[in-house]
Amino acid sequence: MDSLKKHLLYMVTFVFIVFASSSCKEEQRGLVIGKIQQASDLVVTEFVVDKVVFGRKEKNIFFVPINEASFLAYSRAKIKTGINLERIREEDIIIDGNKITLHLPTIEVINFSYPPEDFVEDSLVSNPKRFLNSINLEDQETFFRLAEMDIRSQLPYMGLVETSQNHARKLMFTLLKSFDFEEIFIHFKSDSLKVRQIQIPDNTTNP
């Protein structure tokens, strides 16, 4: 009888240990996921892109070019990239003891600005007023709009993804290291850049 009681006691103790271990792992997993999702505001990389804006305008009389006015200015685009960590799913985080494997969402452009206050005309090169021909404010807006479209179209080829991924890896590695993980593997689901598509207006051709 005593032997049976001891056996039952061992069984109950074993089940309790397994349950406690499982509960502890789930609690740690939940804490890790929560910390990762809260890091969205930190996994942000900022870039500045300088752009030379150039445009010209011809004046034709009876299809014969009379004069050409030109415009040159310097501009600057400010870009922020990041990761929407709230999109992480359960299968994206694999924890095996002291080893964790993390699959992060695609890097995306979260903010793009092309502030007019950073536009500077080069008065030494620009020749906006010629005889019977001049570049007006509307023409300048067209040149800047085309320049902005060009910057946006080139975003996937500017190295933003690699730089942003390296920044995200360093931050995530530091975060996960605080949970005493000895092996940390961080991957991205895609090496592409998610950019909101915009259409160029039909009236953006040079006058």
C-alpha positions in Angstrom: 0.0 0.0 0.0 2.8 2.4 0.9 4.5 1.5 -2.4 1.3 2.4 -4.3 1.1 5.8 -2.5 4.7 6.5 -3.3 4.1 5.6 -6.9 1.1 7.9 -7.1 3.0 10.7 -5.4 5.8 10.4 -7.9 3.3 10.5 -10.8 1.6 13.6 -9.4 4.9 15.3 -8.8 6.0 14.4 -12.4 2.8 15.8 -13.9 3.1 18.9 -11.8 6.7 19.5 -13.0 5.7 19.0 -16.6 2.8 21.3 -16.2 4.9 23.9 -14.5 7.6 23.7 -17.1 5.0 24.0 -19.9 3.3 26.9 -18.2 6.7 28.6 -17.8 7.5 28.2 -21.4 4.2 29.6 -22.5 4.6 32.5 -20.2 8.1 33.2 -21.6 6.8 32.8 -25.2 4.0 35.3 -24.6 6.4 37.8 -23.0 8.8 37.4 -26.0 6.0 38.0 -28.5 4.7 40.9 -26.6 8.2 42.6 -26.5 8.8 42.0 -30.1 5.4 43.5 -31.2 6.1 46.5 -29.0 9.3 47.2 -30.8 7.7 48.5 -34.0 8.4 52.1 -33.2 12.1 51.3 -32.6 12.7 49.3 -35.8 12.7 52.5 -37.9 15.5 53.6 -40.2 15.7 57.2 -41.6 17.2 58.2 -44.9 17.9 61.4 -46.7 18.1 61.5 -50.5 19.5 64.6 -52.3 18.0 65.2 -55.8 19.1 67.6 -58.5 16.0 69.0 -60.3 16.5 70.1 -63.9 14.0 71.2 -66.5 13.8 73.1 -69.7 11.1 74.7 -71.7 11.2 75.5 -75.4 9.3 78.2 -77.2 8.2 77.3 -80.7 6.9 79.6 -83.4 5.5 77.7 -86.4 7.2 74.6 -85.1 10.6 76.4 -85.1 12.4 76.6 -81.7 13.1 80.3 -80.9 14.4 80.1 -77.3 15.0 77.7 -74.5 14.6 78.5 -70.8 16.2 76.2 -68.2 15.7 75.6 -64.5 18.0 73.9 -62.0 17.5 73.4 -58.3 18.5 71.1 -55.4 16.0 69.2 -53.4 15.9 66.6 -50.6 13.6 63.7 -49.8 13.2 62.2 -46.3 12.3 58.6 -46.0 11.5 56.3 -43.1 11.4 52.5 -43.4 10.2 50.1 -40.8 8.5 46.8 -40.0 4.9 46.1 -39.0 5.7 43.7 -36.2 2.0 43.3 -35.3 1.8 41.1 -38.4 4.0 38.5 -36.9 2.2 35.2 -36.6 2.6 32.3 -34.2 4.6 30.2 -36.7 7.0 33.1 -37.2 8.5 32.6 -33.8 10.1 29.3 -33.0 11.5 28.7 -29.5 13.5 25.6 -28.8 15.1 25.8 -25.4 17.8 28.5 -25.5 17.4 28.8 -29.3 15.0 31.2 -31.0 14.3 31.6 -34.8 12.5 34.7 -35.9 10.9 35.4 -39.3 10.3 39.1 -39.7 7.8 40.8 -42.2 9.0 42.7 -45.3 10.7 46.1 -44.9 8.3 48.8 -46.0 8.4 52.6 -46.5 6.3 54.0 -43.6 6.9 57.7 -44.4 8.0 59.7 -47.5 8.3 63.5 -47.5 9.6 65.9 -50.1 9.4 69.2 -48.3 9.4 72.4 -50.4 11.4 74.2 -47.8 14.4 72.2 -48.8 14.1 73.3 -52.5 17.0 75.6 -53.5 17.3 77.1 -56.9 20.7 77.4 -58.5 20.6 81.0 -59.8 24.0 80.7 -61.4 22.9 77.9 -63.7 19.2 78.5 -64.1 18.1 80.6 -66.9 14.3 80.7 -66.4 13.6 83.9 -68.4 14.4 84.2 -72.1 13.0 86.3 -74.9 9.4 85.3 -75.5 9.8 82.4 -73.1 10.0 81.9 -69.4 9.6 79.1 -66.7 6.8 80.0 -64.4 5.8 78.7 -61.0 3.6 76.0 -62.5 6.4 74.8 -64.6 8.7 74.6 -61.6 6.0 72.6 -59.7 5.9 70.1 -62.6 9.7 69.7 -62.5 9.7 69.0 -58.8 6.8 66.6 -59.1 8.6 64.7 -61.8 11.7 64.6 -59.6 9.7 63.2 -56.7 8.2 60.5 -58.9 11.7 59.6 -60.0 12.9 59.3 -56.4 9.9 57.1 -55.5 10.5 54.8 -58.5 14.2 54.3 -57.5 13.5 53.5 -53.8 13.9 49.7 -54.3 17.4 50.2 -55.8 18.8 52.6 -53.2 20.0 50.0 -50.6 17.2 50.8 -48.2 16.3 47.2 -47.6 19.8 46.0 -46.7 20.4 48.9 -44.3 17.0 48.6 -42.7 17.4 44.8 -42.3 20.8 45.2 -40.6 19.3 47.8 -38.2 16.4 45.6 -37.4 18.6 42.6 -36.8 20.8 44.5 -34.4 17.8 45.8 -32.4 16.1 42.4 -32.3 19.3 40.6 -31.3 19.8 43.0 -28.4 16.1 42.5 -27.4 16.2 38.7 -27.6 19.6 38.5 -25.8 17.9 40.0 -22.8 15.8 36.8 -22.5 19.0 34.8 -22.2 18.7 33.1 -25.6 22.1 31.6 -26.6 21.3 31.0 -30.3 19.4 33.7 -32.2 18.5 33.4 -35.8 16.7 36.3 -37.6 15.3 36.0 -41.1 13.1 38.1 -43.3 10.2 36.8 -45.3 11.3 38.9 -48.3 14.2 41.0 -49.5 11.9 43.3 -51.4 10.8 46.8 -50.4 7.1 47.4 -49.9 6.3 50.8 -51.4 2.8 52.3 -51.9 2.3 52.7 -55.6 1.3 56.1 -57.0 0.4 57.2 -60.5 2.1 60.0 -62.4 -0.5 62.5 -63.5 -1.0 62.8 -67.3 -0.1 66.5 -67.3 3.4 66.1 -65.9 5.1 66.3 -69.3 7.4 69.3 -69.8 5.6 72.2 -71.4 
